[in-house]
Amino acid sequence: MAKRISIIIAVNDAREDDLAIPLSSINNQMGIDFRDVEVILVDNGQYRLRDVNQFKLFKNIEVRYENPKNVLSWEEALEEGVSVATGDFVMFMGPDGLLNQTSVIQTFSTVADQNPTAEVLTGLVLEQDMTRTRITEYKVGRDFMTARGRWFKRSFLNQRSLHWQVSGKYSDELYSRLVNSLSQSDIEVNEIAYAQFMSRDIRSEVIAPMPVTVNVEQINMLIQYFETLRTLHPKIYIDEFAKTCVRYYTLIKEVPEIERARVDQAFRLLVQHNADIWSNVQVMVDHLKLTDQNPKAPWVKEQQLFNDYIQTLSKFTKTRN
């Protein structure tokens, strides 16, 4: 029987009692037919689960246990899950995640029925954090740079050849950027779909939150992103690279002064790596200057500085190794 949703969880060395939290959040869903739900547990870490029979306590769900022969990264584990999934949609979870409300699957299923051409459904995410003074803080929002709280149509992933890749701390953003670039229908769902909780016993690695300030590791991920996108869809690749060059002018200002030289050097390498399409960046910049006269736009507010920035990047493309 075809499933509506396959929920894929990377174990990542978590223990049975740790996994009880995400599994119980699925088991406690209301207003759904659990025959439409598939839970795939990929035991990818160095240490195997000892007693998966414990999960039979969750009467509503049937846990499909995948035990790869070799140790896998969490990205490879999620990809393994997709390869065996049968659901119309797939959702990704880490051992430190849970469905935040008992109505998540029901709400997403309703939205999917109302939008039969949807390729992605994006809900809200709740993150738990702790300050240096041990005060717990919560943040809620919609984040398109993560796979958390999102349903992805499996046929869309297969048709577009979208796969999880290892890219340091930014694997989640890499995957999400590719999805965002290639999806033609991403429907927003007004439900806190995913909560990421803190635990001293679980490594917060699987689709974990990352710093939003641009940094060297993120730019290295962008090199991988553009290499992949160039292969998958050359036209979108050109547009996205041009947009990135324009946005970087503003983003670098948020980087601490002490780090800017390193970040600028990494971005210079990114530009050089894509030097063959630089003329498209110049076309976009010229178009923006003609069509967008917003006083806050950098080509309006800081016209000379922005022009100097574009000229500097242009010079980098001529020194490609």
C-alpha positions in Angstrom: 0.0 0.0 0.0 1.4 3.4 -1.0 2.1 5.7 1.9 1.4 9.4 2.2 4.5 10.3 4.2 7.8 8.5 4.9 9.5 10.0 8.0 13.3 9.3 7.9 15.3 9.4 11.1 19.1 9.2 11.2 20.0 7.5 14.5 23.6 8.9 14.5 24.7 7.0 17.7 21.6 7.9 19.7 20.2 5.3 22.1 16.8 3.7 22.3 15.6 6.0 25.1 16.8 9.1 23.1 14.8 8.0 20.1 11.7 7.5 22.2 11.1 11.3 22.0 10.9 11.7 18.2 9.1 8.3 17.8 6.5 9.1 20.4 5.8 12.5 18.7 4.9 10.5 15.6 3.0 7.9 17.5 0.9 10.5 19.2 -0.3 12.2 16.0 -4.1 12.6 15.8 -6.7 12.6 13.1 -4.8 10.4 10.6 -4.8 6.9 9.3 -1.4 5.5 10.5 -1.4 3.1 7.5 -0.5 6.2 5.5 2.7 6.8 7.6 6.0 5.1 7.2 8.8 5.6 9.8 12.3 4.6 8.6 15.0 4.5 11.2 18.5 4.4 9.7 21.1 3.1 12.2 24.1 4.8 10.7 26.5 5.4 13.6 29.5 3.6 15.0 27.3 2.1 17.8 24.3 0.0 16.9 21.0 0.1 18.7 20.8 -2.9 21.1 17.1 -3.6 21.2 14.9 -2.2 18.4 12.0 -4.4 19.7 11.5 -1.7 22.4 9.9 0.4 19.7 7.0 -2.0 19.5 5.7 0.0 22.4 4.6 2.6 19.9 1.5 0.8 18.9 0.4 3.3 16.2 3.5 3.2 14.0 5.5 0.4 12.4 9.2 1.3 12.6 11.2 0.1 9.6 14.7 -0.5 10.8 17.5 -0.1 8.3 20.9 -1.4 9.5 23.6 -0.5 6.9 26.7 -2.7 6.8 29.0 0.3 7.1 29.1 3.4 9.2 27.4 6.3 7.3 27.4 10.0 7.7 24.0 11.4 8.7 23.7 12.8 5.2 24.2 9.3 3.7 21.8 7.9 6.2 19.0 10.3 5.1 19.8 9.4 1.5 19.6 5.7 2.3 16.2 6.4 3.8 15.0 8.1 0.6 16.2 5.1 -1.4 13.9 2.7 0.4 11.0 5.1 1.1 7.6 4.4 -0.4 5.8 7.6 0.7 4.4 10.2 -1.6 6.4 12.7 0.5 9.4 12.3 2.7 10.3 14.2 5.9 13.7 14.2 7.6 14.4 14.1 11.3 17.4 13.9 13.7 17.4 12.1 17.0 17.0 15.5 18.7 13.9 16.5 16.7 10.2 15.9 17.2 6.9 16.8 15.6 5.9 19.7 17.7 2.1 19.2 17.8 -0.2 16.2 17.5 -1.8 17.7 14.4 1.3 18.1 12.2 0.7 15.1 9.9 -3.0 15.9 9.6 -2.4 19.5 8.8 0.3 18.8 6.2 -1.8 16.1 4.6 -4.8 18.5 4.3 -2.5 21.1 2.6 -1.1 18.5 0.3 -4.7 17.5 -0.8 -5.5 21.1 -1.4 -2.3 21.6 -3.5 -1.9 18.5 -5.6 1.0 20.0 -7.6 3.0 21.0 -4.5 6.6 19.7 -4.6 7.5 21.0 -1.2 5.5 21.9 1.9 7.2 24.2 4.4 6.1 24.6 8.0 7.5 26.5 11.0 10.4 25.4 13.1 11.0 25.7 16.9 14.5 25.8 18.1 15.6 25.4 21.7 18.9 27.0 22.9 20.6 28.1 26.1 22.4 31.3 26.9 25.8 31.4 28.7 23.8 32.1 31.9 21.9 28.8 31.4 18.6 30.5 30.5 16.6 28.5 28.0 15.5 30.4 24.9 13.1 29.4 22.1 12.9 30.7 18.6 10.1 30.1 16.1 10.1 30.8 12.4 10.0 29.6 8.9 13.5 28.7 7.6 13.9 27.8 3.9 17.6 27.0 4.4 16.9 23.8 6.3 15.1 20.6 5.7 13.6 20.7 9.1 9.8 21.0 9.2 9.4 20.4 5.5 7.8 17.7 3.3 9.4 16.9 0.0 7.6 15.1 -2.8 9.6 12.0 -3.5 8.9 12.1 -7.2 10.2 15.7 -7.4 13.5 14.6 -5.7 13.9 11.7 -8.1 13.1 13.7 -11.2 15.5 16.5 -10.3 18.2 14.1 -9.1 18.4 15.8 -5.7 20.5 13.9 -3.2 22.0 14.6 0.2 25.7 15.5 0.0 28.3 15.9 2.7 29.3 19.6 3.0 30.6 20.0 6.5 28.3 21.9 8.8 26.3 23.2 5.9 25.0 20.0 4.3 21.5 20.9 5.3 21.7 24.3 3.7 23.2 22.8 0.5 20.4 20.4 0.2 17.8 23.1 0.9 19.3 25.5 -1.5 19.1 23.0 -4.3 15.5 22.2 -3.4 14.6 25.9 -3.3 16.3 26.6 -6.6 14.6 23.7 -8.5 11.1 23.6 -6.9 8.3 25.3 -8.8 5.7 24.9 -6.0 6.7 25.3 -2.3 3.6 25.8 -0.2 3.8 27.4 3.3 2.1 25.6 6.1 1.1 27.5 9.2 2.0 24.9 11.7 5.0 24.5 14.0 6.0 21.2 12.3 9.4 20.5 13.8 11.0 21.2 17.2 14.7 20.8 17.9 15.4 20.1 21.5 18.6 20.2 23.6 20.0 17.1 25.2 23.4 16.4 26.9 23.2 12.8 25.5 22.6 13.5 21.8 25.1 15.1 19.4 23.3 18.0 17.7 24.6 17.3 14.2 21.7 16.0 12.1 20.1 19.0 10.2 21.4 21.2 13.0 21.0 25.0 13.1 24.0 26.9 11.7 25.3 30.5 12.1 23.5 32.9 9.7 26.5 35.2 9.3 28.4 34.4 6.1 31.7 32.5 6.8 34.4 30.6 5.0 32.8 27.1 5.5 29.5 28.4 4.1 31.2 29.9 1.0 33.0 26.5 0.4 29.5 25.0 0.5 28.4 27.5 -2.1 31.1 26.3 -4.4 29.6 22.8 -4.2 26.1 24.2 -4.6 26.9 26.0 -7.8 28.9 23.0 -9.2 25.8 20.8 -8.6 23.3 23.3 -9.9 25.3 23.9 -13.1 24.8 20.3 -13.9 21.2 20.0 -12.9 19.9 23.3 -14.4 22.4 25.6 -16.2 19.9 28.5 -16.5 19.0 28.6 -12.8 22.6 28.2 -12.0 23.5 31.4 -13.8 20.7 33.4 -12.2 21.5 32.1 -8.7 25.2 32.9 -9.0 24.4 36.4 -10.2 22.1 37.0 -7.2 24.7 35.7 -4.8 27.3 38.1 -6.1 24.9 41.0 -5.6 23.8 39.9 -2.1 27.4 39.4 -0.9 27.9 43.2 -0.9 25.5 43.5 2.0 26.3 40.2 3.7 30.0 40.9 4.2 29.2 43.9 6.3 27.8 41.6 9.0 31.0 39.7 9.3 33.3 40.8 12.2 36.2 42.9 10.9 38.8 40.4 12.1 37.2 37.7 9.9 36.5 39.7 6.7 39.8 39.1 4.9 39.4 35.3 5.2 35.8 35.4 4.1 36.6 37.8 1.2 39.4 35.5 0.0 37.0 32.5 0.0 34.4 34.5 -2.0 37.1 35.6 -4.4 37.8 31.9 -5.1 34.1 31.3 -5.6 33.9 34.1 -8.2 37.0 32.8 -9.9 35.5 29.3 -10.0 32.5 30.6 -11.9 34.4 33.2 -14.0 33.0 31.9 -17.3 29.5 33.3 -16.5 30.6 36.7 -15.1 29.0 38.6 -18.0 25.6 37.4 -16.7 26.3 39.0 -13.4 27.0 42.3 -15.1 23.8 42.0 -17.0 21.8 41.5 -13.8 23.5 44.4 -12.1 22.7 46.7 -15.1 19.1 45.5 -15.1 18.7 46.2 -11.3 20.1 49.7 -11.7 17.4 50.4 -14.4 14.5 48.7 -12.7 15.0 49.1 -8.9 15.4 52.6 -7.6 14.6 51.7 -4.0 16.5 54.2 -1.9 17.9 51.4 0.3 19.2 49.4 -2.6 23.1 49.5 -2.5 23.4 50.6 -6.2 21.3 53.6 -5.2 22.2 54.3 -1.5 26.0 53.6 -2.0 26.3 53.9 -5.7 30.1 54.4 -6.0 31.0 51.8 -3.4 28.8 49.2 -5.0 30.2 50.0 -8.4 33.7 49.6 -7.0 32.7 46.3 -5.5 31.4 45.0 -8.8 34.6 46.2 -10.6 36.8 44.4 -8.0 34.9 41.1 -8.5 35.3 41.6 -12.3 39.0 41.8 -11.9 39.0 38.5 -9.9 37.5 36.7 -12.9 40.4 37.7 -15.0 42.9 36.1 -12.7 41.3 32.7 -12.7 43.9 29.9 -12.1 
